[in-house]
Amino acid sequence: MVEAPQTDEGWFALHDFRTVDWDAWRDAPEHERRRAIEEGVAYLDAHEAVEDAEAGASAVFSVLGHKADFVVVHFRPTLDDVSRAERQFEQTALAAFTEQPTSYVSVTEVSGYVSDDYFEGNEEDIDTGLLRYIEGKLKPDIPEDTYMSFYPMSKRRGEEHNWYDLSFDERRDLMSTHGDTGRKYAGKIKQVIASSVGFDDHEWGVTLFGDDPTDIKDIVYEMRFDEVSSKYGEFGQFYVGRRFPPSDLGAFLAGDGVPTSEFGDESHHGAHAHSEGGHHGGDGHHHGEGGHHHGEGGDGHHHGGESDDGGHHDDDDGGDEAADEDIRGQLEDLNIYAGTPHGEDVYATVLYSEADADEVFDEVEGLRGNFDHYPTHVKTAVYEANERGRVAVVSIWETASAAETAAGFLSELPGIVERAGEESGFGTMGMFYTVKSEHRGDFVEKFGTVGGLLEEMDGHFDTDLMVNVEDEDDMFIASQWRSQDDAMEFFRSDAFRDTVQWGRDVLADRPRHVFLA
């Protein structure tokens, strides 16, 4: 008999799709429309605040096309919770103007592909990164990404291709390859996969979140060529929508653009990093057993991207490479060493956290023990900002794919807020300044002086001196600028040239300046 993977279930999910009776809405008296909006906003606000249950998440999205007008997505601890959320909507005046053309019920899960130790009860043998990953799969949040795509899917049970006739090892290998495709979309796509076996018409419901709708198209398209999809995947209808805050319900019903102000838009002017070369993506998908994760959702569709760790892939972008070369040439003219295009052929991923440095380090230390088993691992370290509460996790590998995989683990660390490379503007990073111990105080003092000059420069957003929590002589300086021209103006300045000359006496090796336009 073919072995079925074990599963563990988490929160229940309801995708509650609604169409609006536009004729009835237009014909209704103003006071009825006003009441419907007020009660609809109150309902959505209360459920986004999870006032109806002990835990969970909810959000509302407009839906394009004829299949629905909007969808309310709920994650709740119990099936009764999502049932109550659905019925509570029906008590609002807004519900009288809507119909429910479809809905989807499912439950989040992790499967035996993830870890033998987890299902055998050996939690003491599981590293904290994996446990955090599992927790995130079972109790997902709804990311504040702009767009959402939902579709149901099943595995084929045909005469020629039957997924359920394959052995466990065959299925695991196919899912691992499938996950490799998804990892390329790290930071661009986030996902929730929930099982609907016995609950709805298909076997899984897949929800993708992203800020660029073409990324959603691209990842689904590319994965169609994986054997998991091409031979064994069967899909239902697709729904795509845009998130908006409950307060914009009136604008949505009036036909105005929503959100009326950009939902969740914040300017992040942190360090734009390329590390010692291209910084390469990662995601929440982890593959393999015994510390490698094959993903979640039983035999569901595995996409890239979990949590908001970010993933910027520029190694194939000829335009970016040309820009990098132009910058390096300008710096060379100024007698500034800018490293090689791929930082001596290593690849890094850098993520920033708002959590306490000790807490982040404890988590990283466990992951690093697993990383050290791989010959491609160069270094993983935690850096703390010298003057503000910011922590950076840097992981360096000999191959891009290894860096991408590591980023998936690191994205589950506490307090991750962004990944270097996601910010607007132009970023520079001087990576791995190794300071002679006797000159460390001098280096920090000089950074303070230069930092004061930077604050007065047009086009400069911020600069951090990041210090390795295990080796205070190992530092990097990360800066964010409005544009390349603004940064280059500083690099051409007498103050910077004097600093470079001074640095030759206090640094143990040559600094590497790496740029991302």
ABEGO torsion letter per residue (X at the ends): XBBBBBBBBBBBBBBBBBBBBAAAAAABBAAAAAAAAAAAAAAAAAAAAGAABABEBBBBBBBBEAABABBBBBBBABAAAAAAAAAAAAABAAAAABBBABBBBBBBBBBAAABAAAAAGBAAABBAAAAAAAAAAABBBBBABABBBBBBBBBBBBAABBAAABBAAAAAAAAAAAAAAAAAABGABBBBBBBABGABABABBBBBBBABAAAAAAAAAAAAABAAAAAABBBBBBBBBBBBBAAAAAAAAAGBBOBABBBGBBBBABBBBAEAEBBBBBBABBBEBGGBBAEBGEABBBBBEBEBAEBBBAAABAAAAAAAAAAAAAAAAAGBBAEBAAGGGBBBBBBBBABBAAAAAAAAAAAAAAAAABAABABBBBBBBAABBBBBBBBBBABAAAAAAAAAAAAABBGBABBBGABBEBBBBBBGBBBBAAAAAAAAAAAAAAAAAAAABBGBABBBBBBBAABAABBBBBBBBABAAAAAAAAABAAAAAAAAAAAAABABBBBBBBBX
